Amino acid sequence: MSVFDRSYRRYTGDLKGRWSRIWAIATSTFRVQFSGKKIIFLLILCNLPVISFTLMITFMTIFSPAMVTSFILEIFGTVDVAMYTVINFTFNPGLIFLPIVFICALNAGTIANDKKHNSLALYMAKPIERIDYITGKAISIYMVSSFVTLIPWLVFMIAFTLLMGISGAQFTDTLWVYLSTAASALIVILFLGSIVLMFSAMSSQSVLAGILSIMILFLPSLITGVIASVPGLNVDWLNYFSISALLTAAIHVIFGLPDFDTFSDFGFFESNIRGSIAIIVVLGIIVTTILLTINQLYKEEIH
């Protein structure tokens, strides 16, 4: 009898449910993604727009409370305008590079590293199916992506809401803005995360997967921005190829049209493409990338 058989004990107990296995994969992957020391610097860098807005409001409240009402509230107006401003500023064609870098840099190795170190075979040797593995990895990516969308946006909303002193009569409107913010963040998280997940499944090198994800997500916005700057060209349809334009138009539909006062003349808050079509395009890309990811892993040779 082999010496290895002496320490081997076949497990005969009950296995946990499918969702317990999926959650175990998601949480373990999430811990690995947030284990590096550089994560704090990258997280602060990619959240600079929201951090700047939040700190500005906080410091003005502490050191110059008299200026808050006359300056901050007159500029932003209501909470829906304030939140819509922050979200659109985050996905400005120039600044969208920051959240894309964060999501791609942290998540590019989600599946690629498992393939590189042959951990994928170890996963598949356990009593889990490929769909469990993919779902767990996708959840971990969506959790990481929330650190540049949902979490900082809600922190800003809480600070702004406390500053305004929302009364009971305004609670319903404020709650609707919270739900709209969460829905906007969910679309962004699913959109960016699913694309990164697909490229991570298609490569065994996390660096290559990250570079390809950044190029696919950022270059269309850059190219369409350059083409649109040419005077005399009607290129609104090109914005359907721009990530920033698609996300802005989709969020515009979710929020509706906030009641702008000071910024009513700024085209920054208006989309030049139809938001309903933008949402269909975004959802189509999400579904397509997830299906491609599943198909890619089902083609993997596990030895």
C-alpha positions as CSV (number, residue, x, y, z in Angstrom):
1,M,0.0,0.0,0.0
2,S,1.3,3.4,-0.9
3,V,2.5,5.7,1.9
4,F,0.2,8.4,0.5
5,D,-2.8,6.2,1.1
6,R,-2.2,6.3,4.8
7,S,-3.1,9.9,5.2
8,Y,-5.9,9.9,2.6
9,R,-9.5,9.8,3.9
10,R,-12.4,9.8,1.5
11,Y,-15.0,12.4,2.5
12,T,-18.3,10.8,3.1
13,G,-20.2,13.8,4.6
14,D,-22.8,16.1,3.1
15,L,-21.6,18.7,0.6
16,K,-22.8,22.3,1.0
17,G,-25.2,23.8,-1.5
18,R,-24.3,25.2,-4.9
19,W,-24.6,28.8,-3.7
20,S,-22.2,28.1,-0.8
21,R,-19.6,26.8,-3.3
22,I,-20.1,29.8,-5.6
23,W,-19.8,32.3,-2.7
24,A,-16.6,30.5,-1.5
25,I,-15.1,31.0,-4.9
26,A,-16.1,34.6,-5.1
27,T,-14.9,35.5,-1.6
28,S,-11.5,33.7,-2.0
29,T,-10.9,35.4,-5.3
30,F,-11.9,38.8,-3.9
31,R,-9.4,38.4,-1.1
32,V,-6.6,37.6,-3.5
33,Q,-7.5,40.6,-5.7
34,F,-7.3,43.0,-2.7
35,S,-4.2,41.4,-1.1
36,G,-1.6,43.8,-2.7
37,K,-0.2,46.9,-1.1
38,K,-0.6,49.0,-4.2
39,I,-4.4,48.5,-4.1
40,I,-4.9,51.5,-1.8
41,F,-3.1,53.9,-4.0
42,L,-4.9,52.7,-7.1
43,L,-8.2,52.8,-5.3
44,I,-7.7,56.5,-4.2
45,L,-6.4,57.5,-7.7
46,C,-9.4,56.0,-9.5
47,N,-11.9,57.6,-7.1
48,L,-10.4,61.1,-7.2
49,P,-13.4,62.8,-8.8
50,V,-15.8,61.5,-6.1
51,I,-13.3,61.9,-3.3
52,S,-12.7,65.5,-4.4
53,F,-16.5,66.4,-4.4
54,T,-17.0,64.7,-1.0
55,L,-14.1,66.3,0.7
56,M,-15.0,69.7,-0.7
57,I,-18.5,69.5,0.8
58,T,-17.1,68.1,4.1
59,F,-14.4,70.7,4.6
60,M,-16.7,73.6,3.7
61,T,-19.2,72.3,6.2
62,I,-16.6,72.2,8.9
63,F,-14.6,75.4,8.3
64,S,-17.1,77.6,6.5
65,P,-20.6,76.5,7.1
66,A,-22.1,79.9,6.0
67,M,-20.7,79.4,2.5
68,V,-22.3,75.9,2.1
69,T,-25.8,77.1,1.4
70,S,-24.8,80.0,-0.8
71,F,-22.1,78.1,-2.8
72,I,-22.6,74.3,-2.8
73,L,-26.3,74.1,-2.7
74,E,-26.8,76.8,-5.3
75,I,-24.5,75.1,-7.7
76,F,-25.8,71.5,-7.2
77,G,-29.3,72.3,-6.3
78,T,-31.1,69.1,-5.4
79,V,-29.6,65.7,-4.5
80,D,-30.5,64.2,-7.9
81,V,-28.6,66.9,-9.7
82,A,-25.6,66.5,-7.4
83,M,-25.5,62.7,-7.9
84,Y,-26.1,62.9,-11.6
85,T,-23.2,65.5,-11.8
86,V,-20.8,63.2,-10.0
87,I,-21.7,60.1,-12.1
88,N,-21.4,62.0,-15.4
89,F,-18.1,63.6,-14.3
90,T,-16.8,60.1,-13.4
91,F,-17.6,58.8,-16.9
92,N,-16.4,61.9,-18.8
93,P,-14.6,60.7,-21.9
94,G,-11.3,61.8,-20.3
95,L,-11.8,60.5,-16.8
96,I,-13.4,57.2,-17.7
97,F,-9.8,55.9,-18.1
98,L,-9.5,55.9,-14.3
99,P,-12.2,53.4,-13.4
100,I,-11.3,51.3,-16.5
101,V,-7.7,51.0,-15.3
102,F,-8.8,50.0,-11.8
103,I,-11.3,47.3,-12.9
104,C,-8.9,45.9,-15.6
105,A,-5.8,45.9,-13.4
106,L,-7.4,44.1,-10.5
107,N,-9.6,41.7,-12.4
108,A,-7.5,40.7,-15.5
109,G,-6.0,37.8,-13.7
110,T,-9.2,36.4,-12.2
111,I,-9.3,33.4,-14.6
112,A,-6.0,34.0,-16.5
113,N,-3.9,33.3,-13.3
114,D,-5.8,30.1,-12.6
115,K,-5.1,28.9,-16.1
116,K,-1.4,30.0,-15.9
117,H,-0.8,28.2,-12.6
118,N,-3.0,25.2,-13.5
119,S,-5.4,26.1,-10.6
120,L,-8.3,25.7,-13.0
121,A,-7.7,21.9,-13.1
122,L,-7.8,22.0,-9.3
123,Y,-11.1,23.8,-9.3
124,M,-12.6,21.3,-11.8
125,A,-11.3,18.4,-9.7
126,K,-13.6,19.5,-6.9
127,P,-17.4,18.8,-6.9
128,I,-18.2,22.0,-8.7
129,E,-19.4,22.7,-12.3
130,R,-18.0,25.2,-14.7
131,I,-21.0,27.4,-14.4
132,D,-20.4,27.5,-10.6
133,Y,-16.8,28.6,-11.2
134,I,-17.7,31.2,-13.8
135,T,-20.5,32.6,-11.5
136,G,-18.2,32.8,-8.5
137,K,-15.4,34.6,-10.5
138,A,-18.0,37.0,-12.0
139,I,-19.3,37.9,-8.6
140,S,-15.8,38.6,-7.3
141,I,-15.2,41.0,-10.3
142,Y,-18.5,42.8,-9.7
143,M,-17.6,43.2,-6.0
144,V,-14.2,44.7,-6.9
145,S,-15.8,47.0,-9.5
146,S,-18.2,48.4,-6.9
147,F,-15.3,50.2,-5.3
148,V,-15.1,52.7,-8.1
149,T,-18.9,53.0,-8.7
150,L,-21.5,52.0,-6.1
151,I,-19.5,52.5,-2.9
152,P,-18.0,56.0,-3.5
153,W,-21.2,57.2,-5.2
154,L,-23.3,56.2,-2.1
155,V,-20.7,57.8,0.2
156,F,-21.1,61.0,-1.7
157,M,-24.9,60.8,-1.5
158,I,-24.9,60.2,2.2
159,A,-22.6,63.2,2.8
160,F,-24.7,65.5,0.5
161,T,-28.0,64.2,2.0
162,L,-26.8,64.9,5.6
163,L,-25.6,68.4,4.5
164,M,-29.0,69.2,3.0
165,G,-30.9,68.0,6.0
166,I,-33.5,66.0,4.1
167,S,-36.9,66.2,5.8
168,G,-39.6,63.5,5.9
169,A,-41.4,65.0,3.0
170,Q,-38.3,64.7,0.8
171,F,-37.5,61.2,1.9
172,T,-39.3,59.5,-1.0
173,D,-37.5,61.6,-3.6
174,T,-34.1,61.0,-1.9
175,L,-34.8,57.2,-1.7
176,W,-35.5,57.2,-5.5
177,V,-32.2,58.9,-6.2
178,Y,-30.5,56.2,-4.0
179,L,-32.2,53.5,-6.1
180,S,-31.3,55.2,-9.3
181,T,-27.7,55.4,-8.2
182,A,-27.6,51.8,-7.3
183,A,-29.2,50.8,-10.7
184,S,-26.7,53.0,-12.6
185,A,-23.8,51.4,-10.7
186,L,-25.1,47.9,-11.4
187,I,-25.2,48.6,-15.2
188,V,-21.6,49.9,-15.1
189,I,-20.4,47.1,-12.9
190,L,-21.9,44.4,-15.1
191,F,-20.8,46.1,-18.3
192,L,-17.1,46.7,-17.5
193,G,-16.8,43.5,-15.3
194,S,-18.2,41.2,-17.9
195,I,-15.8,42.4,-20.6
196,V,-12.8,42.0,-18.3
197,L,-14.0,38.5,-17.3
198,M,-14.2,37.5,-21.0
199,F,-10.6,38.6,-21.8
200,S,-9.4,36.9,-18.6
201,A,-10.9,33.6,-19.8
202,M,-9.4,34.0,-23.2
203,S,-5.8,34.4,-22.1
204,S,-3.4,32.7,-19.7
205,Q,-1.5,36.0,-19.1
206,S,-3.1,38.5,-16.8
207,V,-1.0,41.4,-18.2
208,L,-2.2,40.6,-21.8
209,A,-5.8,40.3,-20.6
210,G,-5.6,43.6,-18.8
211,I,-4.1,45.4,-21.8
212,L,-6.7,44.0,-24.2
213,S,-9.5,45.0,-21.8
214,I,-8.2,48.6,-21.5
215,M,-7.8,48.9,-25.2
216,I,-11.3,47.6,-26.0
217,L,-12.9,49.7,-23.3
218,F,-11.0,53.0,-23.7
219,L,-9.9,53.4,-27.3
220,P,-13.5,53.6,-28.8
221,S,-14.2,56.6,-26.5
222,L,-11.0,58.2,-27.4
223,I,-11.4,57.7,-31.2
224,T,-15.0,58.8,-31.3
225,G,-14.1,61.9,-29.2
226,V,-11.3,62.8,-31.7
227,I,-13.6,62.3,-34.7
228,A,-16.5,64.3,-33.1
229,S,-14.1,67.2,-32.5
230,V,-13.8,67.7,-36.3
231,P,-16.1,70.7,-37.2
232,G,-18.9,70.2,-39.6
233,L,-19.2,66.4,-39.1
234,N,-22.5,64.9,-37.9
235,V,-21.1,61.8,-36.1
236,D,-23.7,61.3,-33.3
237,W,-24.1,57.7,-34.4
238,L,-20.4,57.1,-33.6
239,N,-21.1,57.6,-30.0
240,Y,-22.8,54.1,-29.9
241,F,-19.2,52.8,-30.1
242,S,-18.0,55.0,-27.2
243,I,-18.1,53.4,-23.8
244,S,-18.4,56.8,-22.0
245,A,-21.3,57.9,-24.3
246,L,-23.2,54.6,-23.9
247,L,-22.9,54.6,-20.1
248,T,-23.9,58.3,-19.9
249,A,-26.9,57.8,-22.1
250,A,-28.0,54.7,-20.1
251,I,-27.6,56.5,-16.8
252,H,-29.5,59.5,-18.2
253,V,-32.5,57.2,-18.8
254,I,-32.3,55.7,-15.3
255,F,-32.2,59.1,-13.6
256,G,-34.7,60.7,-16.0
257,L,-34.1,64.4,-16.5
258,P,-33.0,66.0,-13.2
259,D,-34.4,69.5,-12.5
260,F,-31.4,71.6,-13.5
261,D,-31.2,75.3,-12.7
262,T,-27.6,76.6,-12.8
263,F,-26.4,73.9,-15.3
264,S,-29.4,73.8,-17.5
265,D,-27.4,75.2,-20.5
266,F,-24.6,72.7,-20.2
267,G,-24.6,70.0,-22.8
268,F,-22.5,67.9,-20.4
269,F,-25.7,66.7,-18.9
270,E,-27.4,65.8,-22.1
271,S,-26.8,62.8,-24.3
272,N,-26.7,63.1,-28.0
273,I,-27.7,59.4,-28.5
274,R,-31.0,57.7,-27.5
275,G,-30.7,56.3,-24.0
276,S,-33.1,53.4,-24.7
277,I,-30.9,52.2,-27.6
278,A,-27.8,52.7,-25.4
279,I,-29.3,50.4,-22.7
280,I,-30.1,47.7,-25.3
281,V,-26.6,47.9,-26.6
282,V,-25.1,47.7,-23.1
283,L,-27.3,44.7,-22.1
284,G,-26.5,43.0,-25.4
285,I,-22.7,43.4,-24.8
286,I,-23.1,42.1,-21.2
287,V,-25.0,38.9,-22.3
288,T,-22.6,38.3,-25.2
289,T,-19.5,38.5,-23.2
290,I,-20.9,36.3,-20.4
291,L,-21.9,33.7,-23.0
292,L,-18.4,33.9,-24.7
293,T,-16.8,33.4,-21.3
294,I,-18.9,30.3,-20.6
295,N,-18.1,28.9,-24.1
296,Q,-14.4,29.6,-23.6
297,L,-14.2,27.7,-20.4
298,Y,-16.2,24.8,-21.7
299,K,-13.6,24.4,-24.5
300,E,-10.7,24.3,-22.0
301,E,-8.8,21.0,-21.8
302,I,-8.5,19.9,-18.2
303,H,-5.9,17.3,-17.6
